[in-house]
Amino acid sequence: MLLMKKLIVLFFLTPSFSAFAQIPDHIYRDNIHTVKLFRAGDMYSYPVLKLNSNEQLELVFDDLDADIKNYYYTYQLCNSDWTPANLQPFDYIRGFQSTRIGTYRMSSVSFTRYTNYQALIPDRNSVPFHSGNYLLKVFLDNDTAQLVFTKRFLIVENKTSIAAQVLQPMGGQLYRTHQRVQVGVTPGPQIRIVNPQDLKVVILQNNIWPTALYNERPSIFRGNYFEYYDDATTTFEAGKEWRWIDLRSLRLRSDRMQRLVPDSAHQVYVFVKPDGERIRQPYLFYRDLDGIYTIENIDNLNPYWQSDYAHVIFTFVPPGGREYEGKDIYLFGELTNYAQDTSSRMDFDPDKGVYQKTLFMKQGYYNYSYVTMSDNRRAGPQFVFENTEGNYAETENNYTVLVYYRAFGARADELVGYVTTNSIMRGR
């Protein structure tokens, strides 16, 4: 029953997601923090592997119980919309169905006690051999009923040629505030198209799945060429460069810290400088991390097990110090798994006239933003940036284009194309 309630609250994370499936990028245990999955050696990267390659992903996470547990992981193949594929694990996993995480180390130097776990994925004894969307599922004691967290990753087998560019939308109302991704797909000889809808194109802005756009019908197709450029299905709010907080040191105050307060119990409280709406501020370009965070530490040597944790207090000041009517405001970014739930919703303090949210965060460098959403849940989720950040067509954003194919009679989508592009290189 608890799982069903969570699925109802978070249904917008994955359209049409089965009630019997796990929620992507979700942590089920309060003792688990700072879960990162990326290409081995590159913390800034999205977890994508080429099929049948020697590439690996790196998984790191902390257990604040600070003891030793038997964590295992397995994979679940999903379709393009993250519904579970109609295949058994032995249809897409070669070798063992689960693998124990055997690399861990107790924290040292830090006041916060935790155990840091690491793994290189896939292990040579358990290898996915089907391209597509995957959930990495981590659980306790080799018991899949004791799910701890899930993380998305992709395995691609390039069978298509993709051309993608970022353009300004054709509609006059969106010209200055949105970005359109025009996509052309040419399937290779291994792909036999019976119906144009055999191909599905998914476009991600900054690798954020809750705002992904799904294209099941091409705008035009000629022979073996399919093009997608409709404003309704390829256009994103441009947003603005992400805000940031530098927690790489908890001894020295960084530029976005208002106060850095250690207490007698060796807990550290970081008060971030109050934020406000940026909709009326002029656009300013600066380099950001497009919404992600990194685990870094300049106080000690190793960022994984020698970093400390802090209670970080975010403050948002609405216009006139008045609460938004009919809307909730959320802290948005990888630091909250891009979710809109109780873990990211900010609370309004009527005495101070501000919204606040406290997160327990590991040392690192974090990007974040603020979004609002209608509090009428029956109307469906609506990401609204105008009230908080503003939208500027000049904003730097990364875009990822994913092409899926399902052959006639097949029971799962294949990921047959992957390409990235950037709005800085846009066409005019």
JOLINBEL-V75651 format. One record per backbone hydrogen bond with DSSP energy under -0.5 kcal/mol. CO is the residue of the C=O (numbers start at 1). NH is the residue of the N-H. E is the energy in kcal/mol with one decimal. If there is no record, write none. Layout:
co->CO nh->NH e->E
co->CO nh->NH e->E
//
This chain:
co->1 nh->5 e->-2.1
co->2 nh->6 e->-2.1
co->3 nh->7 e->-2.2
co->4 nh->8 e->-2.1
co->5 nh->9 e->-2.2
co->6 nh->10 e->-2.2
co->8 nh->11 e->-0.8
co->10 nh->13 e->-2.0
co->11 nh->14 e->-1.0
co->14 nh->17 e->-1.7
co->18 nh->21 e->-1.5
co->23 nh->26 e->-0.6
co->26 nh->28 e->-0.5
co->26 nh->150 e->-2.0
co->29 nh->32 e->-1.3
co->31 nh->64 e->-3.3
co->33 nh->62 e->-2.6
co->34 nh->36 e->-0.6
co->36 nh->60 e->-2.4
co->38 nh->58 e->-3.8
co->39 nh->42 e->-2.7
co->42 nh->45 e->-1.6
co->46 nh->48 e->-1.5
co->47 nh->154 e->-2.3
co->49 nh->156 e->-2.8
co->50 nh->53 e->-1.4
co->56 nh->40 e->-2.3
co->57 nh->59 e->-0.5
co->57 nh->121 e->-3.0
co->58 nh->38 e->-1.8
co->59 nh->119 e->-1.9
co->60 nh->36 e->-2.7
co->61 nh->117 e->-3.0
co->62 nh->33 e->-2.2
co->62 nh->64 e->-0.6
co->63 nh->66 e->-1.6
co->63 nh->115 e->-2.2
co->67 nh->69 e->-0.6
co->69 nh->71 e->-1.1
co->70 nh->141 e->-2.9
co->71 nh->101 e->-3.1
co->72 nh->139 e->-2.5
co->73 nh->99 e->-2.0
co->74 nh->137 e->-2.5
co->76 nh->135 e->-2.4
co->77 nh->85 e->-2.4
co->78 nh->133 e->-1.0
co->79 nh->82 e->-2.0
co->83 nh->79 e->-3.0
co->85 nh->87 e->-1.9
co->88 nh->91 e->-2.5
co->89 nh->92 e->-1.7
co->89 nh->93 e->-2.0
co->92 nh->129 e->-2.1
co->92 nh->130 e->-0.6
co->93 nh->95 e->-0.6
co->94 nh->127 e->-2.6
co->99 nh->73 e->-2.1
co->100 nh->102 e->-0.9
co->102 nh->104 e->-0.6
co->103 nh->118 e->-2.5
co->105 nh->116 e->-2.9
co->108 nh->110 e->-1.7
co->114 nh->107 e->-2.7
co->115 nh->63 e->-2.5
co->115 nh->117 e->-0.5
co->116 nh->105 e->-2.1
co->117 nh->61 e->-1.8
co->118 nh->103 e->-0.7
co->119 nh->59 e->-2.9
co->119 nh->121 e->-0.5
co->121 nh->57 e->-4.5
co->123 nh->126 e->-2.2
co->125 nh->96 e->-2.7
co->127 nh->94 e->-3.3
co->132 nh->155 e->-2.2
co->133 nh->78 e->-3.1
co->134 nh->136 e->-0.5
co->134 nh->153 e->-2.2
co->135 nh->76 e->-1.9
co->135 nh->137 e->-0.7
co->136 nh->138 e->-0.5
co->136 nh->151 e->-1.8
co->137 nh->74 e->-1.9
co->138 nh->148 e->-3.3
co->138 nh->149 e->-1.4
co->139 nh->72 e->-2.9
co->140 nh->143 e->-2.4
co->142 nh->144 e->-0.6
co->143 nh->146 e->-2.2
co->145 nh->147 e->-0.9
co->146 nh->140 e->-1.8
co->148 nh->28 e->-3.0
co->148 nh->29 e->-0.8
co->149 nh->138 e->-2.5
co->151 nh->136 e->-3.6
co->153 nh->134 e->-2.7
co->154 nh->49 e->-2.4
co->155 nh->132 e->-2.8
co->156 nh->51 e->-2.6
co->156 nh->158 e->-0.5
co->157 nh->159 e->-0.6
co->159 nh->188 e->-2.9
co->160 nh->162 e->-0.5
co->161 nh->186 e->-2.6
co->163 nh->184 e->-2.8
co->165 nh->167 e->-0.5
co->165 nh->182 e->-2.7
co->166 nh->427 e->-2.0
co->167 nh->180 e->-3.5
co->171 nh->174 e->-1.0
co->171 nh->175 e->-0.7
co->174 nh->177 e->-0.9
co->174 nh->178 e->-2.1
co->176 nh->393 e->-2.2
co->177 nh->238 e->-2.3
co->179 nh->236 e->-2.9
co->180 nh->167 e->-3.7
co->180 nh->182 e->-0.7
co->182 nh->165 e->-1.9
co->183 nh->228 e->-3.2
co->184 nh->163 e->-2.7
co->185 nh->187 e->-0.5
co->185 nh->226 e->-2.6
co->186 nh->161 e->-2.4
co->188 nh->191 e->-1.6
co->190 nh->192 e->-0.5
co->191 nh->193 e->-0.6
co->192 nh->194 e->-0.7
co->195 nh->198 e->-2.9
co->196 nh->199 e->-1.3
co->198 nh->406 e->-1.5
co->200 nh->404 e->-3.2
co->201 nh->215 e->-3.0
co->202 nh->402 e->-2.9
co->203 nh->213 e->-2.2
co->204 nh->206 e->-0.6
co->204 nh->400 e->-2.3
co->205 nh->208 e->-1.3
co->207 nh->209 e->-0.7
co->208 nh->205 e->-0.5
co->208 nh->211 e->-0.6
co->209 nh->212 e->-2.0
co->213 nh->203 e->-2.4
co->214 nh->216 e->-0.5
co->215 nh->201 e->-2.8
co->220 nh->227 e->-2.8
co->222 nh->225 e->-1.5
co->224 nh->187 e->-0.6
co->225 nh->222 e->-2.3
co->226 nh->185 e->-3.3
co->227 nh->219 e->-2.2
co->227 nh->220 e->-1.6
co->228 nh->183 e->-2.6
co->230 nh->233 e->-1.0
co->230 nh->234 e->-1.3
co->231 nh->235 e->-0.8
co->234 nh->181 e->-2.5
co->236 nh->179 e->-2.5
co->239 nh->392 e->-1.8
co->243 nh->368 e->-1.8
co->245 nh->247 e->-0.7
co->245 nh->366 e->-2.3
co->248 nh->298 e->-2.1
co->248 nh->299 e->-0.7
co->254 nh->257 e->-1.4
co->256 nh->273 e->-2.5
co->259 nh->271 e->-2.6
co->260 nh->262 e->-0.6
co->261 nh->269 e->-2.6
co->263 nh->266 e->-1.6
co->267 nh->263 e->-2.5
co->268 nh->311 e->-3.0
co->269 nh->261 e->-3.2
co->269 nh->271 e->-0.6
co->270 nh->272 e->-0.7
co->270 nh->313 e->-3.2
co->271 nh->258 e->-3.4
co->271 nh->259 e->-1.4
co->275 nh->317 e->-3.4
co->278 nh->281 e->-1.1
co->289 nh->292 e->-1.3
co->291 nh->334 e->-2.8
co->292 nh->367 e->-1.4
co->294 nh->296 e->-0.8
co->294 nh->365 e->-1.5
co->301 nh->303 e->-0.6
co->302 nh->306 e->-1.3
co->305 nh->108 e->-2.5
co->308 nh->363 e->-1.8
co->310 nh->312 e->-0.8
co->310 nh->361 e->-2.6
co->311 nh->270 e->-3.0
co->311 nh->313 e->-0.6
co->312 nh->314 e->-0.6
co->312 nh->359 e->-2.4
co->313 nh->272 e->-2.3
co->314 nh->357 e->-1.9
co->315 nh->275 e->-2.9
co->316 nh->318 e->-0.7
co->316 nh->355 e->-3.1
co->317 nh->277 e->-0.6
co->318 nh->321 e->-2.4
co->319 nh->322 e->-1.3
co->324 nh->327 e->-0.6
co->326 nh->375 e->-2.0
co->328 nh->373 e->-2.1
co->329 nh->346 e->-2.7
co->330 nh->332 e->-0.5
co->330 nh->371 e->-1.9
co->332 nh->369 e->-2.1
co->333 nh->336 e->-1.6
co->333 nh->338 e->-2.7
co->334 nh->337 e->-1.7
co->336 nh->339 e->-1.7
co->339 nh->341 e->-0.5
co->341 nh->344 e->-1.5
co->341 nh->345 e->-2.0
co->344 nh->331 e->-2.4
co->347 nh->356 e->-2.6
co->348 nh->350 e->-0.7
co->349 nh->353 e->-2.4
co->349 nh->354 e->-1.2
co->354 nh->349 e->-3.3
co->355 nh->316 e->-2.7
co->356 nh->347 e->-2.6
co->357 nh->314 e->-3.2
co->359 nh->312 e->-3.3
co->359 nh->361 e->-0.8
co->361 nh->310 e->-2.4
co->363 nh->296 e->-0.5
co->364 nh->247 e->-2.8
co->365 nh->294 e->-2.2
co->366 nh->245 e->-2.1
co->368 nh->243 e->-1.9
co->369 nh->332 e->-2.9
co->371 nh->330 e->-3.1
co->372 nh->384 e->-1.8
co->373 nh->328 e->-2.6
co->375 nh->377 e->-1.2
co->376 nh->379 e->-1.6
co->377 nh->380 e->-1.6
co->382 nh->384 e->-0.5
co->383 nh->385 e->-0.5
co->384 nh->372 e->-1.8
co->385 nh->388 e->-1.4
co->385 nh->389 e->-2.1
co->385 nh->390 e->-2.2
co->388 nh->278 e->-2.4
co->392 nh->395 e->-2.3
co->395 nh->397 e->-0.6
co->397 nh->423 e->-2.5
co->398 nh->206 e->-3.6
co->399 nh->421 e->-2.5
co->400 nh->204 e->-2.7
co->400 nh->402 e->-0.5
co->401 nh->419 e->-1.8
co->402 nh->202 e->-2.7
co->403 nh->416 e->-2.3
co->403 nh->417 e->-1.1
co->404 nh->200 e->-2.2
co->405 nh->414 e->-2.9
co->407 nh->410 e->-2.4
co->411 nh->86 e->-1.5
co->414 nh->405 e->-2.3
co->414 nh->416 e->-0.9
co->415 nh->157 e->-2.4
co->416 nh->159 e->-2.9
co->416 nh->160 e->-1.0
co->417 nh->403 e->-2.3
co->419 nh->401 e->-3.2
co->421 nh->399 e->-3.1
co->422 nh->425 e->-1.4
co->423 nh->426 e->-1.5
//
